[in-house]
Amino acid sequence: MGNTNFRSLLISLTVGFALLAPVLAPTPAYAQSKKTKAEQHRQKQKNDWRNLGYLGGAVGIYGLLKHDNTLAALGLGGGAYSAYRYEQDRKSQSKTDRQRAALFNRRSFNYGGHHYVRASGVKKGKKFYYFKKIR
């Protein structure tokens, strides 16, 4: 009898944590405000894959504890796929950041028969860089 109560408590805590983890650790609003809409969307997609991975893992563990092989396989499989997609999005985001840094590290470049030179400006008290077409 005591073992059954402990198992139910463990299942409840695992599923509850998996469902509440995204709510308990929100991204600060100031971190999102500095990003473009595309970057915010990319970050949201990445976070959704991470949260689905947690949820799939919790469902898989629940299936193992209840001796339901179908639920365990679907939960763990879904969690593994979500973790894979999260990792791919994370790597892709880092690659994009490296490409942007490499571009703005250059003083000038030619594209489509035009010459562009790096320039800086100030908007709302913040300095930013852009490329100005010269010819």
BELZIKA-V51472 format. One record per backbone hydrogen bond with DSSP energy under -0.5 kcal/mol. NH is the residue of the N-H (numbers start at 1). CO is the residue of the C=O. E is the energy in kcal/mol with one decimal. If there is no record, write none. Layout:
nh:NH co:CO e:E
nh:NH co:CO e:E
This chain:
nh:5 co:1 e:-1.7
nh:6 co:2 e:-2.0
nh:7 co:3 e:-2.2
nh:8 co:4 e:-2.3
nh:9 co:5 e:-2.3
nh:10 co:6 e:-2.6
nh:11 co:7 e:-2.4
nh:12 co:8 e:-2.5
nh:13 co:9 e:-2.5
nh:14 co:10 e:-2.3
nh:15 co:11 e:-2.6
nh:16 co:12 e:-2.4
nh:17 co:13 e:-2.6
nh:18 co:14 e:-2.2
nh:19 co:15 e:-2.0
nh:20 co:16 e:-2.1
nh:21 co:17 e:-2.1
nh:24 co:20 e:-2.4
nh:25 co:21 e:-1.2
nh:26 co:23 e:-0.5
nh:31 co:28 e:-0.6
nh:32 co:28 e:-1.2
nh:33 co:29 e:-1.9
nh:34 co:30 e:-0.7
nh:35 co:32 e:-1.4
nh:40 co:36 e:-2.5
nh:41 co:37 e:-2.6
nh:42 co:38 e:-2.4
nh:43 co:39 e:-2.4
nh:44 co:40 e:-2.5
nh:45 co:41 e:-2.6
nh:46 co:42 e:-2.2
nh:47 co:43 e:-2.5
nh:48 co:44 e:-2.6
nh:49 co:45 e:-2.2
nh:50 co:46 e:-1.9
nh:51 co:47 e:-2.6
nh:52 co:48 e:-2.5
nh:53 co:49 e:-1.9
nh:54 co:50 e:-1.9
nh:55 co:51 e:-2.4
nh:56 co:52 e:-2.9
nh:57 co:53 e:-2.2
nh:58 co:54 e:-2.3
nh:59 co:55 e:-2.5
nh:60 co:56 e:-2.4
nh:61 co:57 e:-2.4
nh:62 co:58 e:-2.5
nh:63 co:59 e:-2.5
nh:64 co:60 e:-2.1
nh:65 co:61 e:-2.6
nh:66 co:62 e:-2.1
nh:67 co:64 e:-0.9
nh:68 co:63 e:-2.9
nh:69 co:67 e:-0.8
nh:72 co:68 e:-2.3
nh:73 co:69 e:-2.7
nh:74 co:70 e:-2.6
nh:75 co:71 e:-2.5
nh:76 co:72 e:-2.6
nh:77 co:73 e:-2.4
nh:78 co:74 e:-2.6
nh:79 co:75 e:-2.4
nh:80 co:76 e:-2.3
nh:81 co:77 e:-2.4
nh:82 co:78 e:-2.4
nh:83 co:79 e:-2.2
nh:84 co:80 e:-2.0
nh:85 co:81 e:-2.5
nh:86 co:82 e:-2.4
nh:87 co:83 e:-2.2
nh:88 co:84 e:-2.2
nh:89 co:85 e:-2.5
nh:90 co:86 e:-2.5
nh:91 co:87 e:-2.4
nh:92 co:88 e:-2.3
nh:93 co:89 e:-2.4
nh:94 co:90 e:-1.9
nh:95 co:91 e:-2.1
nh:96 co:92 e:-2.2
nh:97 co:93 e:-2.1
nh:98 co:94 e:-2.2
nh:99 co:95 e:-2.3
nh:100 co:96 e:-2.3
nh:101 co:97 e:-2.3
nh:102 co:98 e:-2.4
nh:103 co:99 e:-2.1
nh:104 co:100 e:-2.3
nh:105 co:101 e:-0.9
nh:106 co:103 e:-1.3
nh:109 co:116 e:-2.0
nh:111 co:114 e:-2.5
nh:114 co:111 e:-1.5
nh:116 co:109 e:-2.9
nh:117 co:132 e:-2.5
nh:118 co:107 e:-3.4
nh:119 co:130 e:-3.3
nh:121 co:128 e:-2.6
nh:123 co:126 e:-2.6
nh:126 co:123 e:-1.7
nh:128 co:121 e:-2.6
nh:130 co:119 e:-2.5
nh:132 co:117 e:-3.0
nh:132 co:130 e:-0.5
nh:134 co:115 e:-3.5
nh:135 co:115 e:-0.9
